Amino acid sequence: MPYTLFKALGLIAWTACIMVLGYQTVTWTFTATWPSLTLMDIGGRLGFDLISLIRSLPLEFAIKGAYVLITTQLSVALWWAGAAFFVLAFLSAIIVGR
């Protein structure tokens, strides 16, 4: 069960990564500007108030969290999330077994 769940989440993350890159490519083709989609941008568009979440953290974690949310591109985050889910699927297959 964990193997198939992690594998499905990995595929979903990588599919979303390809979709984001496709959107950015189409936008670049028609406007000649590469749209920057960061985690902070997407959180705001989905209705998450990430600034309030960051303000509730201790100062050190708030600074680090804000830096990550502002500078990390969505496509890179989705790619790494997919890679992490596939590693978890591999480890669960080894530890738990299929």
CYANA upper distance limits for C-alpha pairs under 8 A (distance plus 0.5 A):
  1 MET  CA      5 LEU  CA      6.80
  1 MET  CA     98 ARG  CA      8.35
  2 PRO  CA      6 PHE  CA      6.51
  2 PRO  CA     89 ALA  CA      7.46
  2 PRO  CA     92 SER  CA      7.06
  3 TYR  CA      7 LYS  CA      6.56
  3 TYR  CA     88 LEU  CA      8.22
  3 TYR  CA     89 ALA  CA      5.10
  3 TYR  CA     90 PHE  CA      7.74
  3 TYR  CA     92 SER  CA      6.25
  3 TYR  CA     93 ALA  CA      6.37
  3 TYR  CA     98 ARG  CA      7.65
  4 THR  CA      8 ALA  CA      6.49
  4 THR  CA     89 ALA  CA      7.72
  5 LEU  CA      9 LEU  CA      6.66
  5 LEU  CA     89 ALA  CA      8.29
  6 PHE  CA     10 GLY  CA      6.57
  6 PHE  CA     85 PHE  CA      5.62
  6 PHE  CA     86 PHE  CA      6.83
  6 PHE  CA     88 LEU  CA      6.88
  6 PHE  CA     89 ALA  CA      5.51
  7 LYS  CA     11 LEU  CA      6.79
  7 LYS  CA     85 PHE  CA      6.99
  7 LYS  CA     86 PHE  CA      6.22
  7 LYS  CA     89 ALA  CA      6.18
  8 ALA  CA     12 ILE  CA      6.65
  9 LEU  CA     13 ALA  CA      6.60
  9 LEU  CA     82 GLY  CA      7.46
  9 LEU  CA     85 PHE  CA      6.88
 10 GLY  CA     14 TRP  CA      6.71
 10 GLY  CA     81 ALA  CA      7.56
 10 GLY  CA     82 GLY  CA      4.51
 10 GLY  CA     83 ALA  CA      7.12
 10 GLY  CA     84 ALA  CA      8.03
 10 GLY  CA     85 PHE  CA      5.39
 10 GLY  CA     86 PHE  CA      6.11
 11 LEU  CA     15 THR  CA      6.48
 11 LEU  CA     82 GLY  CA      7.13
 12 ILE  CA     16 ALA  CA      6.59
 12 ILE  CA     82 GLY  CA      8.03
 13 ALA  CA     17 CYS  CA      6.67
 13 ALA  CA     78 LEU  CA      5.80
 13 ALA  CA     79 TRP  CA      7.12
 13 ALA  CA     81 ALA  CA      6.91
 13 ALA  CA     82 GLY  CA      5.40
 14 TRP  CA     18 ILE  CA      6.77
 14 TRP  CA     78 LEU  CA      6.85
 14 TRP  CA     79 TRP  CA      6.16
 14 TRP  CA     82 GLY  CA      6.00
 15 THR  CA     19 MET  CA      6.71
 16 ALA  CA     20 VAL  CA      6.64
 16 ALA  CA     75 SER  CA      8.42
 16 ALA  CA     78 LEU  CA      7.44
 17 CYS  CA     21 LEU  CA      6.72
 17 CYS  CA     74 LEU  CA      8.10
 17 CYS  CA     75 SER  CA      5.34
 17 CYS  CA     76 VAL  CA      8.03
 17 CYS  CA     78 LEU  CA      5.87
 17 CYS  CA     79 TRP  CA      6.51
 18 ILE  CA     22 GLY  CA      6.49
 18 ILE  CA     75 SER  CA      8.13
 19 MET  CA     23 TYR  CA      6.66
 20 VAL  CA     24 GLN  CA      6.70
 20 VAL  CA     74 LEU  CA      8.12
 20 VAL  CA     75 SER  CA      6.64
 21 LEU  CA     25 THR  CA      6.54
 21 LEU  CA     75 SER  CA      7.08
 22 GLY  CA     26 VAL  CA      6.66
 23 TYR  CA     27 THR  CA      6.62
 24 GLN  CA     28 TRP  CA      6.51
 24 GLN  CA     34 TRP  CA      6.75
 24 GLN  CA     35 PRO  CA      6.42
 25 THR  CA     29 THR  CA      6.55
 25 THR  CA     34 TRP  CA      7.95
 26 VAL  CA     30 PHE  CA      6.93
 27 THR  CA     31 THR  CA      6.37
 27 THR  CA     32 ALA  CA      7.91
 27 THR  CA     33 THR  CA      7.68
 27 THR  CA     34 TRP  CA      7.40
 27 THR  CA     35 PRO  CA      7.58
 28 TRP  CA     32 ALA  CA      5.12
 28 TRP  CA     33 THR  CA      5.44
 28 TRP  CA     34 TRP  CA      5.50
 28 TRP  CA     35 PRO  CA      7.73
 36 SER  CA     73 GLN  CA      7.67
 37 LEU  CA     41 ASP  CA      6.58
 37 LEU  CA     42 ILE  CA      7.47
 37 LEU  CA     73 GLN  CA      6.29
 37 LEU  CA     74 LEU  CA      6.24
 37 LEU  CA     75 SER  CA      8.47
 38 THR  CA     42 ILE  CA      7.00
 38 THR  CA     69 LEU  CA      7.28
 38 THR  CA     70 ILE  CA      6.61
 38 THR  CA     71 THR  CA      6.96
 38 THR  CA     72 THR  CA      6.04
 38 THR  CA     73 GLN  CA      4.87
 38 THR  CA     74 LEU  CA      5.53
 39 LEU  CA     43 GLY  CA      6.59
 39 LEU  CA     69 LEU  CA      5.57
 39 LEU  CA     70 ILE  CA      7.07
 39 LEU  CA     71 THR  CA      8.36
 39 LEU  CA     72 THR  CA      6.71
 39 LEU  CA     73 GLN  CA      6.87
 39 LEU  CA     74 LEU  CA      5.96
 39 LEU  CA     77 ALA  CA      8.48
 40 MET  CA     44 GLY  CA      6.76
 40 MET  CA     50 LEU  CA      7.64
 40 MET  CA     69 LEU  CA      5.52
 40 MET  CA     70 ILE  CA      6.01
 41 ASP  CA     45 ARG  CA      6.81
 41 ASP  CA     70 ILE  CA      8.50
 42 ILE  CA     46 LEU  CA      6.59
 42 ILE  CA     74 LEU  CA      8.37
 43 GLY  CA     47 GLY  CA      6.84
 43 GLY  CA     48 PHE  CA      5.55
 43 GLY  CA     49 ASP  CA      7.59
 43 GLY  CA     50 LEU  CA      7.10
 44 GLY  CA     48 PHE  CA      5.98
 44 GLY  CA     49 ASP  CA      6.88
 44 GLY  CA     50 LEU  CA      7.72
 49 ASP  CA     53 LEU  CA      7.16
 50 LEU  CA     54 ILE  CA      6.63
 51 ILE  CA     55 ARG  CA      6.64
 52 SER  CA     56 SER  CA      6.91
 53 LEU  CA     57 LEU  CA      7.49
 54 ILE  CA     61 PHE  CA      8.48
 54 ILE  CA     62 ALA  CA      5.57
 54 ILE  CA     65 GLY  CA      7.29
 54 ILE  CA     66 ALA  CA      7.31
 55 ARG  CA     62 ALA  CA      6.99
 56 SER  CA     62 ALA  CA      8.36
 57 LEU  CA     61 PHE  CA      6.59
 57 LEU  CA     62 ALA  CA      5.86
 58 PRO  CA     62 ALA  CA      6.46
 59 LEU  CA     63 ILE  CA      6.64
 60 GLU  CA     64 LYS  CA      6.93
 61 PHE  CA     65 GLY  CA      6.31
 62 ALA  CA     66 ALA  CA      6.43
 63 ILE  CA     67 TYR  CA      6.67
 64 LYS  CA     68 VAL  CA      6.78
 65 GLY  CA     69 LEU  CA      6.62
 66 ALA  CA     70 ILE  CA      6.46
 67 TYR  CA     71 THR  CA      6.46
 68 VAL  CA     72 THR  CA      6.08
 72 THR  CA     76 VAL  CA      7.56
 72 THR  CA     77 ALA  CA      7.25
 73 GLN  CA     77 ALA  CA      6.84
 74 LEU  CA     78 LEU  CA      6.61
 75 SER  CA     79 TRP  CA      6.64
 76 VAL  CA     80 TRP  CA      6.74
 77 ALA  CA     81 ALA  CA      6.54
 78 LEU  CA     82 GLY  CA      6.60
 79 TRP  CA     83 ALA  CA      6.75
 80 TRP  CA     84 ALA  CA      6.57
 81 ALA  CA     85 PHE  CA      6.71
 82 GLY  CA     86 PHE  CA      6.76
 83 ALA  CA     87 VAL  CA      6.76
 84 ALA  CA     88 LEU  CA      6.68
 85 PHE  CA     89 ALA  CA      6.60
 86 PHE  CA     90 PHE  CA      6.65
 87 VAL  CA     91 LEU  CA      6.64
 88 LEU  CA     92 SER  CA      6.46
 89 ALA  CA     93 ALA  CA      6.59
 90 PHE  CA     94 ILE  CA      6.82
 91 LEU  CA     95 ILE  CA      6.46
 92 SER  CA     96 VAL  CA      5.79
 92 SER  CA     97 GLY  CA      7.15
 93 ALA  CA     97 GLY  CA      4.95
 93 ALA  CA     98 ARG  CA      6.01
